Amino acid sequence: MPPQVLNALAEQLNHRLEAAAPEVLQMLSALGRRLYFPKGILFQSAEAREKAHRFDATLGIATEQSVPMHLASLREMLGESLPPEEVFPYAPPAGVQELRERWREKMLRENPSLRGKAFGLPVVTSAITHGLSLVGDLFVDPGDVLLLPDKLWGNYRLTFEVRLGARIETCPFYRGRGFDVEGFAQALAREAAEREKLIVLLNFPNNPTGYMPSEAEGHAIVAALLAQAERGTRLVVVLDDAYFGLFYHLEGPTLTESLFGMLANAHPNLLAVRLDGATKEFFAWGLRCGFFTVAPGRPESAEEVAAVFDAKLRGAIRSGISNVSLLSQSLISRALSDSESDRERGEKYALLEARARRAYEVASDPRFRDSWEPYPFNSGYFMCVRIRGVDAEAVRVRLLAQEGIGVIATGGEDVRVAFSCLEIEDVQPLFEALHAVVGDLQ
């Protein structure tokens, strides 16, 4: 099959990237090199919105008296707080500009290491799973390797191995009561020795373990990545920050910011990609509103690199899902500027922290030591226990059938408990039942 000829717009973007950061061009997948945003209907419609002062016959929607045409019954369901213009039309492929700017301001407030760094304007995604798919579009070819700690969300395998033909390699997550930084550094060096490009995916707070590194561990992870970049490996470091902000410090202080800020502009061979969103942070799972943000290694050309990625991401989104729900974006944009929303988020955080502390207290009870060992956890929605002497799947099935209690078996020995959906008074009975089932099976 003859090689595909690049569109002229894609070639222009690639030339801009090569001039601004040649090492980043080498990180792109074949599809990433082909991606561009066409000067088609959306481009021409955007020009018309600025200049068509008489009539605008470019839009792919219907209007009525200059307002987006809509059903009154739908409008009534939504109430009067949002005008039709913020609900019914299509959103721009990269997202509503105001929302993107507000999310960037939020990132700067919550991540002190980002201040003074050069990074792109967040692009709106259909939550983090879509963001992961875009990572695949831009950077992953069949046969590429992604390095992850071995306690990982199973959907990563569907996204990268099943859909894209890449290979996930793992390193030990824990060492003692903390993250295995040494094991991570060794695996990083091992996998990088065989290839010029490596994709590293880090998910903190972690699903399934609920672990967030300490400040010392965070700096050690960054140091290992920078050392490998210095050796010449081109690193795409993806930060899945889905549970950002839910930090409970159960066994001591943890990091309270993303590794993204520490990695931004850190080395030309390292491109940091942050995936985060409103899904968990605003308790708005069904709104499917996430963000994809890039931080190049060269601060002097970061603006140009970010602009190229903005265009390629718009092309990927346009060709995949067209755009993210405007209603979702309008709701989250308003929530970002609403002090009442901040207060409510604080209340939900306090409730989750109380549940986490109760789960920590109960799961660590010495009475249960013959049934399991709890893994360290301090954040997020989940915690895991390592079952002693019994297959985790057998425990899950028996617990469901015998006690009517659902948990997740995440490996041969590991059971994940989502304390996020347990009332505080339900925590003790759940672990008592789990203990009884493990004892029966033992």
C-alpha positions in Angstrom: 0.0 0.0 0.0 1.6 3.3 -1.0 2.3 5.8 1.7 -0.5 8.3 2.3 0.2 11.8 1.0 -0.1 14.5 3.8 -2.6 17.2 3.4 -1.0 20.6 2.9 -2.4 21.9 6.1 -1.0 18.9 8.0 2.4 19.5 6.4 2.3 23.2 7.5 1.6 22.2 11.1 4.4 19.6 11.1 6.8 22.2 9.6 5.9 24.6 12.4 6.4 21.9 15.0 9.7 20.9 13.5 10.9 24.5 13.7 9.7 25.1 17.2 10.5 21.7 18.8 11.8 19.0 16.5 11.9 16.4 19.3 8.1 16.8 19.8 7.5 16.2 16.1 9.3 12.8 16.5 6.8 12.0 19.3 3.8 12.0 17.0 2.2 8.9 15.7 1.5 8.5 12.0 -2.0 9.7 12.6 -0.7 12.6 14.7 1.3 13.7 11.8 -1.6 13.5 9.4 -4.0 15.4 11.6 -5.0 19.0 10.8 -8.1 21.2 11.2 -9.6 21.9 7.8 -10.6 25.3 6.4 -14.0 23.9 5.7 -17.5 24.5 7.1 -16.5 25.3 10.7 -13.6 27.6 9.6 -15.8 29.5 7.1 -18.7 29.7 9.6 -16.3 31.2 12.2 -15.3 33.9 9.6 -18.9 34.5 8.8 -19.8 35.1 12.5 -17.3 37.9 12.5 -18.0 39.5 9.1 -21.5 38.5 7.8 -23.4 41.6 9.0 -26.4 41.0 6.8 -27.2 37.3 6.6 -25.3 34.2 7.8 -26.3 31.2 5.8 -23.3 29.1 6.9 -24.6 27.6 10.1 -25.4 23.9 10.4 -28.3 24.6 12.8 -31.8 26.1 12.4 -32.6 29.5 13.8 -35.8 31.4 14.6 -35.8 35.2 15.1 -32.0 35.0 15.4 -32.2 32.5 18.3 -31.3 28.8 17.9 -34.5 26.9 17.1 -35.6 24.7 19.9 -38.5 22.8 21.5 -40.3 24.8 24.2 -40.8 21.5 26.2 -37.0 21.0 26.4 -36.4 24.6 27.3 -39.0 24.2 30.2 -37.1 21.2 31.5 -33.9 23.3 31.8 -35.6 26.4 33.3 -34.6 29.9 32.6 -31.1 30.0 34.0 -29.4 29.2 30.7 -30.4 31.1 27.5 -30.9 29.0 24.3 -27.6 30.2 22.9 -25.8 28.3 25.8 -27.7 25.1 25.3 -28.8 24.1 21.8 -26.1 25.1 19.3 -23.0 23.1 18.5 -19.9 24.0 20.6 -16.6 24.8 18.9 -14.4 21.6 18.4 -11.9 22.8 21.0 -14.5 23.9 23.4 -16.1 27.1 24.6 -13.4 29.7 24.9 -14.6 31.1 28.2 -14.7 27.7 29.8 -11.2 26.9 28.5 -9.9 30.1 30.0 -11.6 29.6 33.3 -10.2 26.0 33.6 -6.7 27.3 32.9 -7.2 29.9 35.7 -8.3 27.0 38.0 -5.2 25.0 37.1 -3.0 27.9 38.0 -4.7 28.5 41.3 -4.4 24.9 42.4 -1.0 24.1 41.0 1.7 26.5 42.3 4.4 24.8 40.2 2.6 25.9 37.1 2.9 29.6 37.8 5.3 31.2 35.4 5.4 28.1 33.1 4.4 28.1 29.5 1.6 25.7 28.6 -1.4 25.5 26.3 -5.0 26.5 26.7 -7.0 23.4 27.8 -9.0 21.7 25.0 -12.4 20.4 26.0 -12.9 16.6 25.7 -15.8 14.3 26.3 -14.3 13.5 29.8 -11.0 11.7 30.4 -11.7 8.5 28.5 -12.0 10.7 25.3 -8.8 12.5 26.4 -7.0 9.1 26.5 -8.3 8.3 23.1 -6.9 11.6 21.8 -3.5 10.7 23.4 -3.7 7.5 21.3 -4.5 9.5 18.1 -1.6 11.9 18.6 1.1 9.7 19.9 0.5 5.9 19.7 1.4 3.6 16.8 1.0 -0.2 16.8 3.9 -1.7 18.7 4.5 1.4 20.9 5.1 0.9 24.6 3.3 2.6 27.4 4.8 2.3 30.9 2.4 2.3 33.9 2.5 1.2 37.5 1.0 -2.2 37.9 -2.1 -1.1 39.8 -4.0 0.3 36.9 -7.5 1.1 35.5 -8.4 -1.7 33.2 -9.8 0.6 30.5 -6.2 1.6 29.7 -5.7 -1.8 28.1 -8.9 -1.5 25.9 -7.8 2.0 24.8 -4.2 1.4 24.0 -3.7 -2.3 23.5 -7.0 -3.5 22.0 -7.9 -0.4 20.0 -4.4 0.7 19.0 -2.2 -2.3 19.1 0.3 -0.8 21.6 1.8 -2.7 24.5 1.5 -1.8 28.2 4.5 -2.6 30.4 4.2 -2.3 34.1 6.4 -1.5 37.1 5.7 -2.2 40.8 3.3 0.3 42.3 4.1 -0.1 46.0 7.2 -0.6 48.0 6.5 -0.8 51.7 4.0 1.9 52.7 4.6 4.1 49.7 5.2 4.4 45.9 8.0 2.3 44.5 10.1 5.1 43.0 13.1 2.9 42.6 11.1 0.3 40.7 9.6 3.0 38.5 13.1 4.4 37.7 14.4 1.0 36.8 11.5 0.1 34.6 11.8 3.5 32.9 15.4 2.9 32.1 14.7 -0.7 31.0 12.0 0.2 28.5 13.7 3.3 27.3 16.9 1.4 26.5 15.1 -0.4 23.6 13.4 2.6 21.9 13.7 6.3 21.1 10.2 7.2 22.3 8.4 6.1 25.4 4.9 7.0 26.6 4.5 7.1 30.4 1.0 7.2 32.0 0.7 8.1 35.6 -2.7 8.2 37.4 -2.7 10.0 40.7 -4.8 9.8 42.9 -4.8 6.3 41.6 -7.7 4.1 40.5 -7.9 1.4 41.9 -5.7 2.0 44.9 -6.6 5.6 46.0 -2.9 6.5 46.5 -1.4 9.9 46.0 2.4 10.2 46.3 4.1 12.2 49.0 6.0 15.3 48.0 9.3 13.5 48.2 8.0 10.7 46.0 6.6 13.2 43.5 10.0 14.9 43.2 11.7 11.5 42.8 9.3 10.5 40.0 10.0 13.8 38.2 13.8 13.4 38.8 13.7 9.9 37.2 11.8 11.2 34.2 14.2 14.1 33.7 17.2 11.8 34.0 15.8 9.6 31.2 15.0 12.7 29.0 18.6 13.8 29.6 19.8 10.5 28.3 18.0 11.2 25.0 14.7 9.4 25.3 11.7 11.3 23.9 9.1 11.0 26.7 5.4 11.7 26.4 4.2 11.8 30.0 0.5 11.6 30.4 -1.0 12.6 33.8 -4.5 11.2 34.3 -5.7 13.5 37.1 -9.3 12.3 37.2 -9.5 12.4 41.0 -7.5 15.6 41.5 -8.2 17.5 44.6 -9.5 14.6 46.7 -6.5 14.4 49.0 -7.1 13.1 52.6 -3.5 12.7 53.9 -4.4 9.5 55.8 -0.8 8.4 56.6 0.9 11.7 56.3 1.0 14.7 53.9 0.7 14.0 50.2 1.2 16.1 47.1 -1.7 18.5 46.6 -0.9 19.4 43.1 -0.4 17.6 39.8 3.0 16.4 38.6 2.1 18.3 35.4 3.3 21.6 36.9 6.7 20.1 37.9 7.1 18.6 34.4 6.1 21.6 32.4 9.0 23.2 30.5 11.4 20.8 32.3 13.3 19.3 29.3 13.0 19.5 25.5 12.7 15.7 25.3 9.7 15.7 27.7 6.2 16.6 26.7 3.7 16.7 29.5 0.0 16.1 28.8 -2.6 16.6 31.5 -6.0 15.0 31.4 -8.5 16.2 34.1 -12.1 17.4 34.2 -15.3 18.1 35.9 -16.3 14.4 36.1 -15.1 13.7 39.6 -14.1 17.2 40.7 -17.6 18.6 40.3 -19.4 15.3 40.9 -20.8 15.6 37.3 -20.0 12.2 35.8 -22.8 12.2 33.2 -21.9 15.6 31.8 -18.7 14.2 30.2 -16.7 17.4 30.4 -12.9 17.0 30.6 -9.8 18.8 29.4 -6.6 18.0 27.5 -3.6 20.4 28.2 -0.1 20.2 26.9 3.1 21.6 28.4 6.1 21.5 26.0 9.7 21.2 27.2 11.0 24.3 25.6 9.5 27.4 27.2 10.6 29.7 24.4 8.6 27.9 21.8 5.8 26.5 24.0 3.2 28.9 22.6 3.8 27.8 19.0 3.9 24.1 20.0 0.6 24.5 21.9 -1.0 26.2 18.9 0.0 23.3 16.6 -1.5 20.8 19.1 -4.6 22.9 19.4 -5.1 22.6 15.6 -4.4 18.9 15.5 -6.7 18.2 18.5 -9.5 20.2 16.8 -9.0 18.0 13.8 -9.1 14.8 15.9 -12.2 15.9 17.8 -14.0 17.2 14.6 -13.4 13.8 12.9 -14.3 11.7 15.9 -17.1 13.2 17.9 -17.5 16.7 16.3 -17.7 18.5 19.6 -18.5 18.1 23.3 -22.0 18.9 24.6 -22.5 22.7 24.8 -25.0 22.3 27.7 -22.3 20.5 29.8 -19.7 23.1 29.0 -22.1 26.0 29.9 -23.0 24.4 33.2 -19.3 23.8 34.2 -18.3 27.3 33.0 -20.9 28.8 35.3 -20.0 26.6 38.2 -16.3 27.7 37.9 -17.4 31.3 38.6 -20.0 30.5 41.3 -18.9 30.8 45.0 -21.8 28.6 46.0 -20.4 25.9 43.8 -17.1 26.1 45.6 -18.9 25.8 49.0 -20.8 22.8 47.8 -17.7 21.1 46.5 -16.1 21.6 49.9 -19.0 19.9 51.6 -18.8 16.9 49.3 -15.0 16.7 49.8 -15.5 16.7 53.6 -18.1 13.8 53.3 -15.7 11.8 51.1 -12.8 12.4 53.5 -14.9 11.2 56.4 -15.8 8.0 54.5 -12.1 7.5 53.6 -11.0 7.9 57.2 -13.6 5.4 58.4 -12.6 2.9 55.7 -9.0 3.3 56.7 -9.8 2.7 60.3 -12.0 -0.3 59.8 -9.9 -2.0 57.1 -6.8 -1.7 59.2 -8.4 -3.3 62.3 -6.0 -6.1 63.5 -9.0 -8.4 63.7 -8.9 -8.7 59.9 -5.2 -9.3 59.5 -5.7 -13.0 58.7 -8.1 -12.1 55.9 -6.3 -9.2 54.1 -3.7 -6.6 54.1 -4.9 -3.1 53.2 -2.8 -1.3 50.6 -1.8 2.3 51.5 -4.3 4.8 50.4 -5.0 8.5 51.1 -7.1 10.0 48.3 -9.7 9.6 45.7 -12.7 7.2 45.7 -11.2 3.8 46.3 -9.0 1.6 48.5 -7.7 -1.9 47.9 -7.0 -4.9 50.1 -4.8 -7.9 49.2 -6.7 -11.0 50.1 -4.7 -13.7 51.9 -4.7 -17.2 50.5 -7.9 -16.9 48.5 -8.6 -15.9 44.9 -10.1 -12.4 44.8 -12.6 -13.3 42.1 -13.9 -16.2 44.2 -14.3 -13.7 47.1 -16.2 -11.2 44.9 -18.6 -13.8 43.6 -19.3 -15.3 47.1 -19.7 -11.9 48.7 -22.2 -10.9 46.0 -24.2 -14.2 46.1 -24.1 -14.7 49.8 -24.2 -11.2 51.3 -25.6 -9.1 48.4 -22.5 -6.9 48.5 -20.6 -5.8 45.4 -16.9 -5.1 45.2 -14.4 -5.3 42.3 -11.7 -8.0 41.9 -8.9 -6.2 40.2 -6.3 -9.0 40.1 -5.6 -12.4 41.5 -5.3 -11.2 45.1 -6.7 -7.6 45.0 -10.2 -6.4 45.9 -11.2 -2.8 45.3 -13.7 -1.1 47.6 -15.3 2.2 46.5 -15.8 4.0 49.8 -17.1 6.9 47.7 -20.5 5.2 47.5 -20.7 3.9 51.0 -22.5 5.7 53.8 -20.2 5.9 56.9 -22.4 3.5 58.8 -22.1 1.0 56.0 -18.3 0.7 56.1 -18.1 -1.6 59.1 -20.7 -4.1 58.0 -19.1 -4.4 54.5 -15.7 -5.3 55.9 -17.3 -7.6 58.5 -19.0 -9.5 55.6 -15.9 -9.5 53.6 -14.0 -11.0 56.5 -16.6 -13.7 57.0 -16.5 -14.7 53.3 -12.7 -14.8 53.1 -12.7 -17.0 56.3 -15.2 -19.4 54.8 -13.2 -19.7 51.6 -9.9 -20.1 53.5 
